[in-house]
Amino acid sequence: MQLTLAEAFARALAAERRGDRQRARAIYDDILVAIPDHPGALLGIARQARAAREHVAARARLARAVASARAMRLPDAELWTELGHVESDARDHAAARAAF
């Protein structure tokens, strides 16, 4: 059974809410197979990386997400906000200010 993109994201968010990060990650990865560099899937993975204090991985995913959102002419404010949080968590206050 194939899901719509909205259904896939709903399932990923439901998995996140119940604490099943592995299932959410699998869904995000499936989305990326179908739509490489999908900003929403990259954001979901970056949030997981941030929660695990994997700042380098979170930054890399967010950089891809921002570039992709720009190429697709999609809003990117949420991506920049998440990057600001990543930079703040990493104690890079100048980068956090720039992202926010």
KEVEX-382764 format. One line per field, with one value per residue: residue number from 1; x, y, z of N, C-alpha, C in turn. Coordinates in pm, 1 decimal, decimal comma. Layout:
# residues N
i	(NUM;...)
n.u	(X;...)
n.v	(Y;...)
n.w	(Z;...)
ca.u	(X;...)
ca.v	(Y;...)
ca.w	(Z;...)
c.u	(X;...)
c.v	(Y;...)
c.w	(Z;...)
***
This chain:
# residues 100
i	(1;2;3;4;5;6;7;8;9;10;11;12;13;14;15;16;17;18;19;20;21;22;23;24;25;26;27;28;29;30;31;32;33;34;35;36;37;38;39;40;41;42;43;44;45;46;47;48;49;50;51;52;53;54;55;56;57;58;59;60;61;62;63;64;65;66;67;68;69;70;71;72;73;74;75;76;77;78;79;80;81;82;83;84;85;86;87;88;89;90;91;92;93;94;95;96;97;98;99;100)
n.u	(83,7;60,5;135,4;11,9;205,4;131,1;3,1;219,2;383,3;210,4;205,2;474,9;496,7;316,5;450,3;677,9;556,7;473,8;713,4;859,1;1115,0;1269,7;1085,0;973,9;1202,7;1248,5;1030,1;1081,4;1316,1;1211,4;1056,6;1260,1;1374,5;1184,0;1157,6;1425,4;1614,6;1394,8;1258,0;1097,9;1126,9;1400,9;1415,2;1278,1;1458,4;1680,1;1587,2;1573,5;1845,9;1939,3;1815,0;1959,1;2194,7;2366,6;2513,0;2660,9;2557,2;2290,6;2319,0;2412,8;2193,7;2004,4;2121,1;2104,2;1826,2;1747,5;1864,9;1726,5;1459,6;1470,8;1531,0;1295,3;1125,2;993,6;866,2;1109,0;1146,1;1098,6;1299,3;1530,6;1485,6;1505,3;1773,3;1887,3;1830,4;1984,7;2243,1;2250,8;2229,4;2472,7;2637,2;2725,0;2686,8;2693,1;2640,6;2390,1;2239,3;2256,0;2114,2;1862,1)
n.v	(-117,9;214,9;526,7;862,1;1163,6;1334,5;1151,4;988,0;1167,8;1222,1;974,2;952,8;1166,3;1079,3;852,0;974,1;1116,1;908,3;819,7;652,0;668,7;530,3;419,5;655,0;762,3;569,8;615,5;880,0;828,3;667,6;857,9;1020,9;847,3;842,9;1116,8;1274,1;1481,0;1604,1;1870,6;1859,6;1593,9;1589,9;1783,0;1652,1;1441,6;1592,5;1708,7;1484,2;1424,3;1649,6;1613,7;1397,1;1515,7;1536,6;1743,8;1808,4;1635,3;1721,3;1986,8;1937,5;1806,5;2008,5;2209,3;2091,4;2078,1;2349,6;2441,0;2282,2;2359,9;2624,5;2584,5;2463,2;2662,9;2687,7;2772,5;2853,0;2921,6;2767,6;2581,1;2739,0;2827,2;2588,6;2533,8;2746,3;2666,1;2432,1;2538,6;2699,2;2504,0;2383,3;2571,3;2775,3;3076,1;3300,7;3188,8;3089,2;3324,2;3430,7;3239,5;3251,2)
n.w	(0,0;-90,1;52,3;73,7;62,8;272,6;443,0;507,5;649,6;862,6;987,4;1059,4;1241,4;1435,6;1522,6;1631,6;1843,1;2009,7;2090,8;1928,5;1770,4;1585,9;1402,7;1301,0;1180,4;983,3;819,1;736,8;593,6;389,5;259,1;161,4;-20,5;-218,2;-274,5;-306,9;-90,2;33,3;203,8;443,5;539,1;580,1;779,4;987,4;1040,0;1112,8;1347,9;1510,3;1520,3;1652,6;1903,0;1986,8;2031,1;1816,4;1659,1;1425,4;1231,7;1234,7;1144,8;883,2;762,6;779,5;624,6;371,1;357,9;360,5;121,8;-60,4;-10,6;-93,7;-367,1;-444,3;-401,4;-153,9;173,9;423,2;686,8;919,8;901,0;930,5;1189,2;1334,1;1279,7;1416,7;1679,3;1689,8;1662,2;1889,5;2090,2;2042,4;2137,3;1973,7;1952,6;1783,6;1531,4;1588,1;1631,1;1372,7;1227,5;1347,0)
ca.u	(0,0;135,8;78,4;38,2;308,1;66,9;-17,7;350,3;424,6;122,4;253,8;603,6;471,4;253,9;558,3;758,4;480,2;471,8;851,2;915,9;1199,7;1314,8;978,5;968,2;1320,7;1226,3;935,2;1154,1;1406,3;1128,3;1021,4;1379,4;1393,7;1089,4;1182,3;1554,1;1628,5;1266,3;1287,8;1028,8;1189,8;1531,8;1389,1;1247,5;1583,2;1764,2;1535,3;1618,6;1989,7;1954,1;1776,8;2069,3;2311,8;2451,4;2502,3;2716,0;2458,0;2173,2;2355,0;2421,9;2057,3;1936,6;2178,5;2039,4;1684,5;1736,4;1895,7;1616,2;1341,5;1491,6;1518,8;1153,7;1052,2;910,4;905,4;1220,1;1161,8;1105,1;1432,2;1625,9;1461,3;1566,6;1918,5;1920,3;1829,8;2102,0;2362,1;2245,1;2264,0;2615,6;2702,8;2777,0;2585,7;2692,9;2569,5;2249,4;2179,6;2245,2;2007,5;1732,8)
ca.v	(0,0;339,2;638,3;996,1;1232,7;1382,1;1035,0;945,4;1260,9;1201,6;853,7;983,4;1249,9;993,3;769,3;1062,5;1145,8;792,4;789,7;552,3;744,0;442,2;411,8;786,9;773,9;483,5;685,4;991,1;770,5;627,4;979,9;1064,6;758,3;887,9;1258,1;1308,5;1616,6;1662,1;1952,5;1814,4;1471,3;1629,4;1852,2;1549,9;1372,8;1689,8;1721,2;1366,3;1440,3;1750,8;1551,0;1307,6;1603,0;1514,1;1875,5;1808,7;1568,7;1808,9;2097,6;1888,7;1783,6;2137,5;2278,2;2030,5;2114,6;2490,5;2449,3;2219,6;2445,8;2739,6;2538,7;2432,5;2785,3;2659,6;2849,7;2791,4;2980,5;2661,3;2520,2;2831,6;2826,2;2465,2;2552,6;2833,0;2583,5;2344,3;2619,9;2738,1;2383,8;2358,9;2686,6;2867,8;3179,9;3385,7;3115,4;3080,8;3454,3;3443,1;3150,9;3305,3)
ca.w	(0,0;-94,5;126,6;22,8;141,0;396,4;529,8;557,3;755,1;978,9;1056,7;1121,0;1359,7;1537,1;1578,0;1717,4;1965,6;2099,4;2127,6;1837,3;1677,7;1477,9;1302,5;1236,5;1093,1;867,4;731,5;675,0;494,3;275,6;186,0;89,1;-136,2;-320,5;-306,6;-245,6;-35,3;73,2;321,4;564,3;588,4;632,8;906,2;1087,4;1074,5;1184,1;1485,3;1583,9;1543,1;1758,2;2029,5;2022,9;2042,2;1699,3;1596,7;1289,8;1145,7;1225,1;1056,5;745,3;712,6;765,8;508,0;254,3;358,8;320,9;-21,6;-132,5;2,4;-182,8;-505,7;-467,7;-366,6;-37,7;292,4;494,9;820,7;1020,4;888,4;991,2;1333,6;1386,8;1274,9;1529,5;1800,8;1683,3;1689,7;2030,5;2167,9;2022,4;2199,3;1873,2;1965,9;1664,4;1426,8;1629,3;1600,0;1226,9;1180,9;1393,4)
c.u	(88,4;59,7;99,0;147,2;251,2;44,8;113,9;397,6;338,2;168,0;387,4;584,6;406,8;359,2;646,1;686,6;478,1;612,9;919,3;997,7;1248,6;1211,2;968,0;1083,8;1303,6;1130,9;1003,3;1248,9;1329,7;1088,4;1140,6;1412,6;1306,0;1119,6;1314,3;1557,6;1495,4;1287,4;1220,8;1089,1;1327,0;1517,3;1360,3;1372,3;1675,2;1716,9;1576,1;1767,7;2014,8;1921,6;1886,0;2201,0;2414,8;2444,7;2552,7;2615,5;2335,1;2200,6;2355,3;2283,3;1985,3;1992,1;2117,4;1894,3;1664,4;1761,0;1780,7;1490,3;1353,6;1473,1;1372,7;1063,5;948,8;954,4;1016,6;1239,7;1175,6;1241,7;1537,6;1609,6;1524,2;1718,2;1963,9;1924,8;1950,7;2226,8;2366,0;2283,2;2413,1;2701,5;2771,3;2674,7;2579,8;2616,3;2422,1;2177,5;2158,6;2131,4;1870,7;1699,9)
c.v	(124,5;448,5;767,8;1057,6;1279,9;1267,1;986,9;1037,2;1244,4;1079,3;877,9;1066,6;1169,8;904,1;851,5;1087,0;1028,7;744,1;686,3;623,7;659,0;434,6;544,8;801,7;688,4;549,6;802,4;939,8;725,3;748,2;1026,5;974,1;806,1;1029,7;1298,6;1456,2;1682,9;1740,2;1903,5;1689,4;1502,6;1701,3;1751,1;1476,6;1466,5;1707,7;1601,9;1376,9;1542,4;1692,2;1457,5;1383,0;1575,8;1640,4;1878,8;1746,4;1656,6;1925,5;2054,0;1867,4;1916,5;2218,3;2223,5;2073,9;2258,6;2504,8;2392,6;2305,9;2567,1;2699,7;2511,1;2553,2;2760,3;2747,8;2776,7;2843,2;2873,8;2592,1;2607,6;2835,6;2703,0;2476,0;2643,7;2756,7;2490,0;2422,5;2664,7;2620,6;2353,9;2472,1;2778,7;2980,8;3274,2;3318,1;3103,6;3211,3;3471,4;3357,8;3203,9;3433,1)
c.w	(0,0;-20,8;50,0;110,1;274,7;493,6;589,5;668,8;879,9;1057,7;1124,9;1247,2;1471,6;1602,6;1671,5;1850,3;2062,6;2135,5;2039,9;1729,6;1561,6;1366,2;1227,0;1139,0;968,4;767,7;661,9;565,8;370,2;191,4;103,1;-28,6;-251,3;-368,4;-238,8;-204,9;-3,2;203,3;450,3;623,9;647,8;766,5;1016,6;1134,4;1152,1;1328,0;1569,7;1615,9;1654,1;1894,5;2079,8;2039,7;1932,4;1613,1;1453,1;1193,1;1127,3;1131,5;910,3;686,0;689,7;649,3;379,7;244,8;312,9;170,7;-104,5;-127,2;-89,3;-328,6;-542,5;-442,9;-256,7;78,5;368,2;637,0;928,5;1018,5;955,2;1143,1;1397,4;1385,8;1388,1;1660,1;1804,6;1720,7;1836,1;2120,2;2159,7;2079,1;2098,6;1862,3;1846,1;1550,8;1459,7;1597,5;1450,6;1172,8;1221,8;1319,8)
***
